[in-house]
Amino acid sequence: MEEPKTNLIIRIPVALKMQLESCAADADLTASQVVRSLIREYVKKNYSGDLFAQEKKKRRAAKK
């Protein structure tokens, strides 16, 4: 089962968005893929809890 998704709306200067899209395209990625990757890295580095605690709890409950 796929995890539910949500949107994150941010405001950045037009020039920065264009630069991000250009850099991402050079790596054959979308700007969204780059941003999601950066968010995952940031959370892994800075979040002290278990990132997947809720998912583990759901899996254990499903096995019962």
Backbone torsions as a table, in degrees:
resi	resn	phi	psi	omega
1	MET	NA	131.8	-179.0
2	GLU	-77.2	140.1	179.3
3	GLU	-67.3	140.0	176.7
4	PRO	-59.2	148.6	-178.9
5	LYS	-116.9	161.0	176.7
6	THR	-141.9	169.2	178.9
7	ASN	-104.4	149.3	174.6
8	LEU	-126.6	116.0	-178.0
9	ILE	-102.4	125.4	179.0
10	ILE	-127.7	156.0	178.1
11	ARG	-112.8	124.5	176.9
12	ILE	-136.6	157.9	177.6
13	PRO	-61.0	146.5	-178.6
14	VAL	-56.0	-43.7	-178.3
15	ALA	-61.7	-39.5	179.1
16	LEU	-66.0	-40.6	177.7
17	LYS	-62.2	-42.7	179.9
18	MET	-64.0	-40.7	178.6
19	GLN	-65.5	-42.3	177.9
20	LEU	-60.0	-48.0	-179.5
21	GLU	-61.5	-39.1	179.9
22	SER	-66.8	-47.1	179.0
23	CYS	-62.6	-42.6	179.6
24	ALA	-62.9	-44.4	179.8
25	ALA	-60.9	-37.1	177.7
26	ASP	-60.3	-29.1	178.8
27	ALA	-97.4	11.2	-178.6
28	ASP	58.3	42.0	178.0
29	LEU	-126.9	164.7	171.0
30	THR	-95.3	162.7	176.4
31	ALA	-60.5	-38.5	179.0
32	SER	-61.7	-40.7	178.3
33	GLN	-62.8	-41.2	179.4
34	VAL	-64.7	-45.7	-179.1
35	VAL	-63.7	-44.2	178.5
36	ARG	-60.4	-41.6	178.6
37	SER	-62.5	-44.2	178.7
38	LEU	-63.3	-39.8	178.9
39	ILE	-64.2	-46.2	178.9
40	ARG	-58.6	-45.5	179.3
41	GLU	-61.0	-44.3	-179.3
42	TYR	-62.1	-46.2	-178.6
43	VAL	-66.3	-43.3	177.8
44	LYS	-57.6	-40.0	-177.6
45	LYS	-74.4	-35.0	-169.0
46	ASN	-110.7	-14.8	-177.2
47	TYR	-88.7	124.8	-175.6
48	SER	-88.9	-14.0	179.7
49	GLY	-84.3	-174.6	177.2
50	ASP	-87.6	111.4	-177.7
51	LEU	-58.6	-28.6	-172.6
52	PHE	-113.5	20.7	-177.9
53	ALA	-57.6	-45.9	-179.1
54	GLN	-63.5	-42.6	-179.7
55	GLU	-64.7	-42.1	178.5
56	LYS	-62.4	-40.9	179.6
57	LYS	-62.4	-42.6	179.4
58	LYS	-63.9	-41.9	-179.3
59	ARG	-64.7	-42.0	179.3
60	ARG	-63.7	-42.0	-179.5
61	ALA	-65.1	-36.3	-178.8
62	ALA	-69.7	-29.0	-179.0
63	LYS	-74.5	-21.6	-177.3
64	LYS	-74.7	NA	NA
